[in-house]
Amino acid sequence: MVLFVAGRIYVRANQKSGVGADDWIMVGAAVFALAISVCLLVTTTNSLGRHLYDVNPMTFVSSAKYNVASVTMYNASMTLTKLSVCMTYLKLFPSRTNKLFCWTMIGYQLLWGVISSALYILQCV
């Protein structure tokens, strides 16, 4: 994923149009994806993938926190990826109908991403 995003930025930087908002949004999605991987690696060393009787009860709280963080970051990463695709479609297909559809989907995805992230964060309250 890092190689593809870096390749995308490299190619766009060397084009006449340059790096656009859709590219930077994809970079943000890649950063969240890397953070998810780190969270899962840390959780794997503590409790993820083990039987319940093999897990130290003192690590339950930290594992649950990493789990909530990774699910929330996953949601942010997917939201940013979808926004980047919609932004790319705006550049590729400049018709009025497509612009209306893409901006509607961007608004919907932003709303969905914010609400879902808030629900993930506040699920324990």
N, C-alpha and C positions, 0 to 999 in steps of 0.2 A: 504494500500500500504506500509506503514511504517513497519507494522508487517511482511509482506511477504518478504520485502527486508532485514529486520533484521534477519528473520528466514533463509533466503538464506545465509547471511554472517555467521551466527552462524554454520549452517550445514557445509558450506565449510571450515570454520576455524578448525572444528574438524575432517575433512577428511584428508587423507594422502596427497592428491594433494594440499590442502590449498586454500586460497583465490587467485583468478586469476584476470587478467585484465578485463575480462567480468563482474566480480562481482563489481569491483570499478567503471566501467562505469555505471552499473545499480544504484549504490549509487548516482552518479552524476545526473542521470535522476530523481531519487527520490527527490534530493535536489531541482532541478528545478520544479518538480511537487508541492512540498510544497510551493515554492515561488509563483507559479501561484495561489495557493489557497489563500495565504495571499493577493496578489494583487486583486483578485476578491472579497474577503471579505471587503477590504478597499473601493473598488469601489462601492460595494453594499451599504455601509453606506452613500455614497455621492450621487450617481445618477443612478447606474445600476438597472434596473428593475422598474424604476419610469416613470410616464408620463413626457413628456417634459415640460409641464406647471408647474409641481411640483418640478422641479429641479432648484436650484439656478444657474443663469448664471455664477457666479464666479467659480463654480466647474467644468465647461466644460473642461477647459484646463487640470486640474489635472486628471480628469476622462479619457481624451484622452491619457494622458501619461501612466496611469496605463494600459489602454487597449493595447497600443503598446507594453508595457513591458510584459504583460501577453501573448500576441500572439507570441512575439519573444521567450519568455521562453518556451512556449508550443512547438514551433518548435525545440528548443534545447533538450527538454525532449524527444520528439518523436525520434529525430535523435539518441540520446544516447541509447535509448531503443532498437532501431533497430540494432545499432552497437553491443550492448551487445548480442543480439540474434545471430547475425552472428558470433561473437567471440565464443559463446557457441557451435554453430554448427561446428566450426573449431576443437574444442576439441572432440566432440561426433563422428563426421564422418571424419576420417583422410584420405579419399581417395583423389587422385590427382585432380579428377574432381570437387569434393566438395570444395577443397581448392581454386581452380581457381574461382569457382562460388562465394564463400564467399568473397574472396578478391576483386573480381569485384564489388560485392554488397556493400562492405565496402567503396571502393573508390567512387562509385556512391552516396551512402548515405551521405558521408562526403561532396562531392561537392554540392549535393542538399541542405544539411543543411546550408552550408556556404552561398550559393547564396540566399536561401529563407530568412535567417536571415538578410542578407544585404538588401534585398528588403523591408522587414518589417521595418527595422530601417530607411531606406532612402526614404520611400514612401512619406514623407511630404516635401522633399527637392525640 
